[in-house]
Structures are given as structure tokens and as C-alpha cells.
Amino acid sequence: MTVERAHAGHARAQHGDMPFMSMVEVTEDLPRSRDGLPMEWVEVPFGPMFPGLPGGLLLTLTLDGDAVAKTRVRSVVGGGGVLPTAGLSATGFIAHLEAMDPLAPVAYRLLACRALEAAAGQVPDGEIRRRRIAVLERERIASHLGWLAMLGLQTGFAWLERHATRMQLECLRADLPRILQLRSTIQALTARLVRTPLLRSRLHGSGIVRPSSDLRGPVARAAGMRCDARIDDETYAALAFEMTERQGGDGFDRLHIRLDEMQQSLALIQSVGGFAEPASTAVGSASGAGHASLETPRGEAQLRLVLESGRVVQAQLDTATTYHMKLLPDLLDQQELGDALTTVCSLDLSPWEVTA
Amino acid sequence: MNTLVIVLSLLAGAYLVAVLEAWLATGRFRLAAPAWAAVALLGRESIVPRTPDRIFFETAPVLLLIAALLAAAVLPLSPSMVMANLATGALFVNAALAYVLVALLMAGWGSDSAYALVGGWRFLGQVIAYSMLIVMPITAVAMRAESLLTTDIVSSQEAVWNILYQPIGFVLFFVASMAVAFLPPFDLPIAVGDLAGGVEAEYTGVRLAVFRLGRMVLVITLAAATTVFYLGGWMGPVLPPWAWSAIKILAVSAAMLLGGYTLPRIREAHLLAWCWKLGIPLALINLFIVGVMVLIWP
């Protein structure tokens, strides 16, 4: 965090016994910006606890003036592997995966249940599947509201931060009647945000991503990709689910996608008409390999596991943030600092779900 | 005596602004919140960064407070309640506000921290954006009053307040005032989400308390300037002049805080572009219109 080069440069300018040096000589060893201007670059850490960025994300930016010249990023809370070497019982594995990402515990719990059921050859009842979806969609709404609160903090939009935080807390605890009451509040929030010109100008054109195989979830859908694990899910199909997408791929499109998804999730919850938390799966002493995929609030997560006599002995997890973090060095290059941090925020990264 | 009363009024006003700011931030109205926050800050260890530029670091918060007080010195709360009724009063306000930039640059450089340094330079860019939007509307106000005396400027609004006589100037001055006081959406130098506090980031304890007091007094001073230049100063029925001044100043301060609360922070490039491409042409149009109106309907 210290600006050693900057103050060192100041010290170098002390006159005293130093002979005169031209500006060319003074700046000859300094790195060059893209425009050829010699500047003193400063390496600044943002995180792992930085307001406006997800906790656990360590972003190290090399600043050329206030433009980003280099980016290094890593998760200090994830990347430890999905499974302890000794393996886990089915119940233990579900709890382990649920605790892995505190930003989306229901999604990972459900993913673990589905993969275990696939490995054990079990098919849950249709009504249970529908009600599990309702719980997942409730978490999606809460997660998007949490992201909005973080966006509010990052962009200095105090009204958004306060309202989104309050609504997120309400949503996390809400039963069916209460969550349906939130519909009008969320509609009002959506209308207000879309109509705020400064928010549009802040996000429009920031962090444009083009369609690529590295994109997942709302980030991909905002770039015009038909990328949503729910499309191929029979239960969602029965609920007349239709994916939302936009074409621009910038921060404002990502905001739009998440706002639309909150409305869509409310409609899905209303169609289902009740919640069922994903419960521990009784796999007994079954053995086999299982695969499950699920659309978490941040994008598709895939889990492959091997079950031996009722114990999970191998597991491989594929998550959206693992891919999205790799985008950052190119995405932030030459962006102004504020825009760069808004771009990072707009990707809605969860450092907890980084697996590699 | 006047000086003491005005300084105490400024401090009381700054306290009420802090109450309002805390209310907006937390959603709870607590009259004692700033007092507790001040006690907490004063009781906290005042940490100094590892290798600060000590003179700059120590001077900056005090200079910010002094700049705000200096600007307030020429602003009247009533015909007789003004610290110094200078013949160049309106110009003096602008000159005193220039030291806000100096204070923030000193805080940015002196802290020896990247967040503070970027915050300081950001404010320099912000000054380039807003400075003409302070000077040019003041010029139009002085044109109508045919004087730089702030008491004359208030008296010139006896028939019609300047907010109606030169509304473009009012809007420009109000927005630029928010930028001077680095209030949201112009809080680029102290952005929490970008810079973890920016120029404030390395200040703790009593130094941070002085810095924040300086900012609150600056908000009150700029609201007082808006009141004097555009809202008829102390003028109003029934109540004594000082009471009208107080009501208007607090209302303008509240409007500034509320405006910022409902908007996201502006991008630095957009601030510069809008100020230079839109603000300055509007300020010139305002000068022209006021010039014509002064000839037709003084």
C-alpha cells in the first residue's frame, strides 16, 4: 500500500549536492504508459477485505496514474479442493459443500443432493423437485439483492445499498406469502434503478465481455449467450421457464439481467407454491458415479462424484467464478480505477466457490 | 462578539448536518449520534502512517477547517451579523475555497498511501471540472448587485430572489458546491467503494475528527453561500433575519445531502465532460441573460 516509488521520486528531486538533470534523464528508467508518457507505477492491493468487493478476493492492481496497467487476482478463501482426502459420508459431504460457499449455501446443498441421488440411482418425487427449485430461486433473489447492495456500496449509491440490504435480509427469512409481498417492492426497485441516469452512465460500457466459453450465468446471458442450466431441466420446463438475455455484455446489461431474473424467480416461486429445503439424501451403502449441474446465482455449477459404499471418495466441482476470475487481467487493462472496480463488482464473483 | 456567535452557529450547523448524514446512512434519527461518534474518534488511538510527510499530514485537516471558516467569514447571517464585510466578499469566498484543494492534496500526499494519493489527485481533476461553475455564477450574482459586498448581494434580491432571477446560475452553483464539499455523487476523493476512504483513509482519532468537522463546516459554509447568493439571505417575513438565514442554510444542506444519497458516484471522466461541455456553456448563457436582464429589469 505504501507509495515508496512516489516518495522516493520526491526524495530524488532534492537539490543540494545533486547536479541538474533534465526531465529526460529523470524519467528515463520509469515505465512507459500506452501513450508513451513515463509515469511512476504503483502496486496497490484491493482486498481481501475491501468495501465494494467480495470478501476473500485479493485484487492487486498496478496503477499507471489512475489507470490499471496490470492485474493479479486470487481468492484467499477458496481453491482448497472440494473433498478432504479421506472422503466423506453422504451427509457430511452435503454439509461440507453447503458450507463451502456462504454466498450460495442452498445452491451447493442442492447440487450435492442431486449428484448423490444420481450416483445412488435415486429419483426424487416431482413435487419435491419443484419445491427445491422454489428454495433455489429464493436464494437467487437474495443473492442478487446482496449483489445490488454491494454495487450500491461500490458506486457510492447509499440509497441502493440500504434498501437492497434490508430486502435481502427479509428475503432470506421469507415464507411464501411474505416473498410474494416483496414482488411490488422489487418491481419498484427495478423501475427506479433502470430510470437512474447516473447509474446507467456509470455502468454503460464498463467491462464489456464478448461471448466465449469462459462465461457463465448472468455474465454470459448479458453478453447474448444462451447459457443457463435451467433450460435443460425438465422441472423448470414444466414451469414454463424462459431464459432472459441481453446483447451488450457490459455492466448495465448484467444489472438488467439480474433485475429481470429476480422478477422471474418470483414468478417461479409463485407457480410452485411452497418451499422444500434440500434434505440429506439416504444413499445407504450405494456405490456409483454421479453428475449434477445447477444454475447457481452466479452461473452453472457442475459436480461429478464417485460414491463407494455410501462414502464420497472423489468429487470434482466446476464453478462460474473460477472462470470469471480469469477474465479480469484483460478486462481491467487500461480502465480507470473506479471503472475497473465497478467492473469487478458487476461480475458478482464469489471467492469461496473458486476451486482451482 | 459577532465572530463568536457565527463560529458557534457554524459548529451547531455542522452538528445538525452530521445528524442528518447519520440518519441517511443508518435510517435511524439519533440526535446524539455525532456526539458519540466524536467521542469514539477522540478516544481512539491516532495512528500515523509509517513514512508520512509529517507537515502535510498534520496540516491538511486543520487547513480544511480553516478554509471553510474563512469562506464563512464574509457570509452574513443578518445585516449586522457578519464576521468581515469585505468589499471583495464574493471574490473572497472563491479564494478561500481554493484552499480546500490544497488541504486535500496535502492529505493525499502526506499520508504516503496509494488510496489517499489517488484521492488527492482525483480532487485536483474535480477542481478543474467545477471551478468555473463556482466563479461564473458568482460573477452573474455580483453583476446584478453591482457589488462584491455580500450584504449588497442579499439586498439586491429584495424584489426577486436570484433563484428566480437567474435559475441557471443557481443550479450550476448548487451542483458545483456539492463538488467543492466532495459530497456524493462527487465524493471521488473519499470514495469508500473505490479507495476505502481515499484522502481520509490514513487518518484516525482526533485528526480524523478534525477532518470530518472541517467537511461538515464546509457543507454549512457552501449552503450559507447558496443562501446569500440565491435565496435572499436573511430575508423573510415574521421571523428575525438570523432565523431565516438558519432555516435556509439547513434546508440547502439537507437538499445537498439528500441529493447525494439518491445517486451513485459520478465517473470522473463524465464529471469533467459534463462540466466543460455543458456546465460552462450554460454558465456563459446565464451571464449573458443576467447581463441583458440587468439592463432591462435590474
Interface residues (C-beta under 8 A of the other chain):
Chain A: M1 T2 V3 A6 H7 V42 V44 F50 P51 G52 L63 G65 D66 G152 L153 Q154 T155 G156 F157 A158 W159 L160 R162 T196 L198 L199 S201 R202 E336 L337 G338 D339 L341 C345
Chain B: L24 A25 G27 R50 T51 D53 D112 S113 A114 Y115 L117 V118 W121 R122 P184 P185 D187 L188 A191 V192 G193 D194 L195 A196 G260 Y261 T262 L263 P264 R265 I266 R267 E268 A269 H270
